[in-house]
Amino acid sequence: MAVRERSVDAASLQMLKVAEEADIATVWDRFESQQPQCGFGRLGICCRNCFMGPCRIDPFGEGAQVGICGATADTIVARNLLKNTAVGAAAHSDHGREIVHALRMAAGGKSDAYKIRGPVKLHKLAEEYGIARHDRSDDEIAKDLAELLLAEFGRQEGVLLNTARAPEQQQRNWAALGTVPRGVDREVVTAMHRTHVGVDNEAEHLLLGAARTALADGWGGSMIATDVSDMLFGEPKPLRSRVNLGVLKEDEVNILVHGHEPTLSDVIVAASQDPELLAEAAAKGAKGINLAGICCTANEILMRHGVPIAGNFLQQELALMTGAVEVMLVDVQCVFPAVTEFQKCFHTKVVSTSPKARFPGATHIEFHEEHAMETAKKIIRMAIENFANRDPARVTIPATQEKLVAGFTTDVVHEILGGKYRPSYRPLNDGIQTGRLRGVAGVVGCNNPKFPHDGSHLAMVKELIRNDVLVVQTGCSAIACGKAGLLTPEAAEAHAGKGLGEICRAVGMPPVLHVGSCVDNSRILTACVEMVNEGGIGDSLDKLPVAGAAPEWMSEKAISIGMYFVASGIFVVIGQALPVEGSAAVVEMLTQTFEKHFGATWAFEPDPVKAAHRMIDHIDRKRADLGLPPPMYEVPYAPKTNGAARAANRTVSTGGQPAGEAGAAVAASCRGPRIED
Amino acid sequence: MKRLVADPIRCLACRACEIACALAHAETDDLAEAIADPGTRPRIYLESAEGLAVPLQCRHCEDAPCVAVCPSGALSRSSEAEPVLADQQKCIGCAYCVQACPFGVIRVATDQTVVIKCDLCIGRQGQGLPPACVAACPVGALWLEEMDEVAKRSRAKAAAGAAAASLTNEGR
């Protein structure tokens, strides 16, 4: 693969040239050395679950069609998918548990760094869960809340409390299929049990197990992680920041935080502004301490503090190749073990911090919430010390960086759309009902060297917004679009269709909303619930004109996310297929039968524009089912209905009101987001 | 002519060669589509013997029995430096070649009308690419090599052994 085909991002291409000249291997080189990749793995038909095996099924139908135990391709494929889902759910949920631990510590006054910074969210949740608030301090309430939420992980009886947030239809679907999630940990443990040799063997039953496990993530582990992060680290509000490798600074101590949990990175943000440390940095000749993020840790501290983002998943090595990073601090998830190799080429120190995750060659400074500030300062001092070792001759910082607006949440959207004195989703639902807005799409997920870096995210998101579909984003997908300037209000002028453009202009918001990290996909679920509750566009999630996608997905977490969206009634299209194609029956269940169960299916489509069209087709079908009019304005990808019916519908739906007036009404009911610099 | 050489000691029996071969000879580049077509078949075979996995494929024999018995001229080679190829237009599906092949690496296609066998991926080789099975092998257990080179390597190995034996006998 030629270097120019590896990414569509200018800064990344510049760094890849540096890599080529210096003969430093990156993820793309390692990807090539793995080609061709194992067909059995891709098709999902190898089984390593017992040690009579390993077994695999001959996909050409000639050799072995069952494993030694008698498992068919259907069983093996479904069992493997259940296992992948459980791992993904475990990752999000274990992250969530850590955050709740930190909340409990903060409430108990046992931490030098944490306190309740999101009191509104605290009280909202306390009310929801029935925790007494009268005459009690925030800490007392938080302590009860932390205990209650920790119990959700180990819950042995009943069902996850948050499932009550779902519309009735979803709850009925789950009950009918036996997929109502119980305790978060319980679902993961049960899933792992079911994949053991000789336990669960029926493909459809296994897939419903995967749905149940994923629901425990989406409505449990991930949702708790988001709620408690907002409570503990502050509720995000729209703010401006910058993104791409150009945010690294030549004359400052650069510290990269990479991974997922905000517990340490949030404290690092505070510590990096400590006057004492800044003085120490100055004494070493640095003009300041510059913090930047990679992956979802970056999204967490961007959302709450406006800390700039250096890059997404496939840029983790490229950021180190700038030669300007003193310390890369890593915790858990999506961190390449290869990052420590760069310590051999550059002065950079990789510091691992999680008791769960070690990296050969890294310096391990274990992080415990009790001593958060102390640990943060120690790591920053290490970076300051290391500044002197930077070799200016080996520094290459691309000039490329882009402005963005982030910090959108389910709650913030109320205010942005409805106004501070009348927070409401009404204008959003109105926009959809009139056809000014065609629908809403969530575009999320990873990067994957199987696709040109960022290429699919950008192509898909641009196609959606020019067709008047509002896009919400998390994770590395949001970072990709940030780098391309799509997370700015100005992007509405350049890229959005007329209807979406009008709404963005009226409200002053970008056509693509950054809602956070990958656990924050739960915000998309709760935002969809708000849309249902507001009324007029369907009384259950599966009726909403919405769709989801992960065009460059690569992780097991992405499988869990996709599965909880589908099981919650939201159509999901992903770039490469799930590793299930070795079983035609399982493919059919996921892409067809699930419609009957959950009102939504999976779809696999590697071409990002075709995938966007499948999302739009789905949105159009939902609009038609709801009796909503076709899009108000001409759109490049027109609905697949006949023109006459469209015209007739339009007159009825807008009640003869000219489009311009409707636009003005939206404008009047909205106020611009309060964007903090 | 370079021929395929397989090293059963290295082979880990992952069957990546079989999948790559079948895909290289399928109507599509998409694996999921290819396996849905019952006609997609590999031309390389992994056989098990003495606890080892042995990749087998057409040896492209100098005096090829399959060419000799083919009544319709479907099996042929344009010169001794070229692989033995099966022309499916001419093949009548009599399967004499299948019986004649001492390695069992020619077989009747799924639709029973023609035979299929290894063509050393001449199409890929024409583009400067190695055969699909060679490219797919993750452990380097398959490669293309001139038989003279193989013999030379064997001689060098034998010579080293003989030299070592002589030195030992001399007590040096």
Interface residues (C-beta under 8 A of the other chain):
Chain A: Q34 Q35 P36 C38 G39 F40 R42 L43 R56 P59 F60 G61 E62 A577 E581 G582 A584
Chain B: C14 R15 A16 E18 I19 A20 A22 L23 L31 A32 I35 A36 P38 T40 R41 P42 A135 A136 P138
